[in-house]
Amino acid sequence: MNLERIVLRHFPKGTNADGHRTRDYLIAGITFLCVGLSSLFEMSASVERQHLLGTLAWVFLAALLLGENRETRMQVAIAVIFATVGEHFASIYMGGYTYRFENVPAYVPPGHGMVYLTAVAMARSGLFIRHPKKITLFVIGVWGAWSIWGVSGYPERGDAVGALLFSIFLVWLLIGRSPMVYLAAFFITTWLELLGTGVGAWHWAAIDPLLGWPQGNPPSGVGAWYCLVDAVAIGGAGPALRLVQRVYNKLRYSAV
């Protein structure tokens, strides 16, 4: 059996016939821009400003979802719920990372929705569909080099957790059903994490509270956590839509 066929079975077989949709690039561009501008506001943030950013993020997310189908909207909803619960567990309870005011800022839940939607939009874009192998090699090369650097002994702060997360990402990439979404997540999450930690919006604990291993700020493989959110959203959307439809039908028939 062809090994390459097995490894790449869920990757798109793109051709030049796969066109570019302006919408996909617009979603990505808006999200990257919003992350950048939000980071500037966070440099002198207050809780009140975080609430304002949160309100604006919900407005932007709602606007971006207007042109999406029911399945994508459900995926975004699941991503927001799952990621928000995860934020409270990993940050507030475990202390794996801490936000500026030791809270979960109001912009985080809608921000996760925008990040997920951006990964989906990039993954289905003509650029990603046409060049899956090149993008894969780029992400693995850059991310792998970052992870190796973290455990090389050169940086003052070790990053064993980042190397572990990168290894987990490789597994997601090989066995997951949506590898292009995971690859796209690398770009937006790396941008998000580097800017967020750079301006002090949050910081990662030097020692992971669960494993007791050193981790970077941010960990090099932090995108693997976002890939988990993506996988849950993609896998849960279908069952959630069917459940909603059954409940709707039951309520409609009982009202007749």
C-alpha distance (Angstrom), angle and dihedral (degrees) to the residues before:
residue distance angle dihedral
M1 . . .
N2 3.81 . .
L3 3.82 108.5 .
E4 3.80 93.3 -157.1
R5 3.80 90.3 52.9
I6 3.80 90.5 52.7
V7 3.80 94.4 47.7
L8 3.81 95.0 44.4
R9 3.81 98.5 37.3
H10 3.81 93.4 116.3
F11 3.81 95.4 42.6
P12 3.82 118.7 101.9
K13 3.78 118.7 -105.0
G14 3.77 93.3 -137.9
T15 3.79 126.8 -169.1
N16 3.78 134.4 -177.4
A17 3.80 86.6 -96.2
D18 3.80 89.6 73.6
G19 3.78 102.8 98.2
H20 3.77 132.2 -146.2
R21 3.80 118.5 -110.1
T22 3.77 115.4 -152.1
R23 3.79 90.0 -147.7
D24 3.81 93.5 63.7
Y25 3.79 93.6 52.9
L26 3.81 91.5 42.3
I27 3.81 91.5 56.2
A28 3.79 91.1 49.2
G29 3.80 93.3 45.1
I30 3.80 93.8 49.7
T31 3.80 92.6 48.9
F32 3.80 94.5 47.2
L33 3.82 88.8 48.5
C34 3.81 93.1 47.2
V35 3.81 91.2 51.0
G36 3.78 90.2 51.4
L37 3.81 95.0 47.6
S38 3.81 92.6 43.9
S39 3.79 89.4 53.5
L40 3.80 89.9 55.1
F41 3.81 90.7 52.1
E42 3.82 90.1 47.6
M43 3.81 91.5 60.9
S44 3.82 88.9 78.6
A45 3.77 98.8 18.2
S46 3.77 132.4 161.6
V47 3.79 129.3 -171.4
E48 3.81 88.3 -106.5
R49 3.80 90.6 54.2
Q50 3.80 89.7 49.4
H51 3.80 88.9 55.5
L52 3.80 89.9 50.7
L53 3.80 91.0 50.1
G54 3.79 88.7 48.3
T55 3.80 92.3 53.7
L56 3.80 91.4 48.7
A57 3.81 90.8 47.9
W58 3.81 91.4 54.3
V59 3.81 89.9 50.4
F60 3.80 92.3 50.2
L61 3.81 92.1 45.9
A62 3.81 92.2 50.4
A63 3.81 90.9 49.0
L64 3.81 93.0 49.2
L65 3.81 91.1 50.1
L66 3.81 93.9 55.4
G67 3.80 92.1 88.4
E68 3.81 96.6 43.1
N69 3.80 129.0 97.9
R70 3.81 126.2 -114.1
E71 3.79 94.3 -96.3
T72 3.80 94.4 53.9
R73 3.79 91.4 46.1
M74 3.79 90.2 51.9
Q75 3.80 90.3 48.1
V76 3.79 89.9 53.6
A77 3.81 91.3 48.3
I78 3.81 91.3 51.5
A79 3.80 91.2 46.0
V80 3.81 90.9 52.8
I81 3.81 93.7 48.4
F82 3.80 96.3 43.3
A83 3.81 94.2 44.0
T84 3.81 93.3 47.0
V85 3.80 91.7 52.5
G86 3.79 88.5 46.5
E87 3.81 91.3 51.1
H88 3.79 92.2 55.2
F89 3.80 91.5 47.6
A90 3.81 98.9 43.3
S91 3.81 97.4 38.2
I92 3.80 110.2 25.5
Y93 3.81 98.8 31.5
M94 3.82 105.0 27.8
G95 3.80 99.8 28.2
G96 3.79 93.9 -139.1
Y97 3.80 87.5 144.3
T98 3.79 132.7 -0.3
Y99 3.79 131.2 -145.4
R100 3.80 121.8 -135.8
F101 3.81 94.2 -96.6
E102 3.83 95.4 31.2
N103 3.79 90.4 -109.6
V104 3.78 137.4 99.9
P105 3.82 101.1 -98.5
A106 3.79 118.7 -126.8
Y107 3.80 91.6 -116.1
V108 3.81 94.0 58.6
P109 3.86 100.4 80.6
P110 3.84 96.0 48.9
G111 3.79 88.3 37.8
H112 3.79 89.9 60.5
G113 3.79 88.7 51.6
M114 3.80 91.5 52.9
V115 3.80 91.9 46.2
Y116 3.80 91.8 51.2
L117 3.81 93.4 46.2
T118 3.80 89.5 49.4
A119 3.80 91.5 53.3
V120 3.81 89.8 51.0
A121 3.82 92.7 46.9
M122 3.80 93.0 48.9
A123 3.81 92.0 45.7
R124 3.81 92.7 55.1
S125 3.81 94.8 41.2
G126 3.77 121.3 113.4
L127 3.81 90.6 -113.2
F128 3.80 93.7 58.7
I129 3.81 95.3 38.9
R130 3.80 92.1 51.3
H131 3.80 97.9 44.3
P132 3.82 109.4 32.0
K133 3.81 96.5 141.2
K134 3.80 95.0 47.6
I135 3.79 91.9 48.4
T136 3.80 90.9 47.0
L137 3.79 92.7 51.7
F138 3.81 91.1 46.6
V139 3.80 94.1 51.0
I140 3.81 94.4 44.3
G141 3.81 91.1 46.4
V142 3.80 96.9 48.8
W143 3.79 96.2 37.3
G144 3.80 92.2 43.6
A145 3.81 92.4 51.0
W146 3.80 90.1 49.3
S147 3.81 91.0 51.1
I148 3.81 93.5 47.4
W149 3.80 90.4 49.5
G150 3.81 89.1 53.8
V151 3.82 92.9 59.3
S152 3.81 97.5 34.2
G153 3.80 94.7 93.1
Y154 3.81 93.5 -119.2
P155 3.81 100.3 101.5
E156 3.81 116.7 73.4
R157 3.79 89.6 -127.6
G158 3.79 117.6 52.6
D159 3.79 121.7 -137.6
A160 3.79 110.6 -158.4
V161 3.81 89.7 143.7
G162 3.79 90.1 56.8
A163 3.81 91.3 53.5
L164 3.81 90.3 49.8
L165 3.79 91.9 49.3
F166 3.80 90.9 49.1
S167 3.81 89.2 53.6
I168 3.80 89.3 51.0
F169 3.79 89.2 49.8
L170 3.82 90.2 55.3
V171 3.80 89.3 54.5
W172 3.81 90.4 49.6
L173 3.79 88.7 49.9
L174 3.80 94.5 51.7
I175 3.80 101.6 41.0
G176 3.80 102.7 24.6
R177 3.79 121.0 102.7
S178 3.81 94.6 -136.0
P179 3.82 106.1 46.5
M180 3.80 94.2 154.4
V181 3.81 90.5 58.5
Y182 3.81 89.6 52.4
L183 3.80 91.1 48.7
A184 3.80 91.3 48.9
A185 3.80 89.7 49.5
F186 3.80 88.7 61.9
F187 3.80 92.2 65.4
I188 3.79 99.6 46.7
T189 3.82 95.9 38.1
T190 3.80 93.6 47.9
W191 3.81 89.5 51.1
L192 3.80 90.4 46.8
E193 3.80 96.5 46.9
L194 3.80 97.0 44.3
L195 3.80 92.4 49.3
G196 3.80 95.1 41.3
T197 3.78 95.1 50.4
G198 3.79 91.2 38.1
V199 3.81 93.6 61.1
G200 3.80 93.2 38.7
A201 3.80 96.7 -111.0
W202 3.81 85.9 137.6
H203 3.77 137.9 -11.2
W204 3.78 133.2 -152.3
A205 3.80 120.7 -124.2
A206 3.80 112.8 -105.0
I207 3.82 89.1 -129.5
D208 3.79 120.3 39.9
P209 3.83 106.3 -120.3
L210 3.80 93.8 -142.9
L211 3.81 103.3 43.5
G212 3.78 99.5 23.6
W213 3.81 89.4 -132.5
P214 3.81 126.4 133.6
Q215 3.78 116.1 -101.1
G216 3.76 134.4 -170.8
N217 3.78 127.8 -118.8
P218 2.97 90.8 -91.1
P219 3.82 107.1 9.8
S220 3.80 109.9 -121.1
G221 3.79 92.8 -123.4
V222 3.79 96.3 44.5
G223 3.81 90.1 123.1
A224 3.80 88.3 73.8
W225 3.81 88.9 72.9
Y226 3.79 89.6 55.5
C227 3.81 89.4 48.2
L228 3.81 87.5 57.6
V229 3.80 88.9 55.5
D230 3.81 89.4 48.6
A231 3.80 92.7 50.3
V232 3.80 92.7 49.9
A233 3.81 91.4 47.9
I234 3.80 93.8 49.0
G235 3.79 94.4 44.2
G236 3.78 95.6 43.5
A237 3.80 100.9 46.1
G238 3.81 96.7 77.4
P239 3.83 96.5 49.9
A240 3.81 90.8 42.5
L241 3.80 92.4 53.1
R242 3.80 91.4 48.5
L243 3.80 90.2 49.8
V244 3.80 91.7 50.5
Q245 3.81 90.3 48.8
R246 3.82 92.4 50.6
V247 3.79 92.1 49.0
Y248 3.80 90.9 47.4
N249 3.81 92.3 49.8
K250 3.79 91.7 47.6
L251 3.79 92.7 50.6
R252 3.79 92.2 45.5
Y253 3.80 94.6 50.5
S254 3.80 93.1 43.9
A255 3.80 89.8 53.8
V256 3.82 92.9 54.5
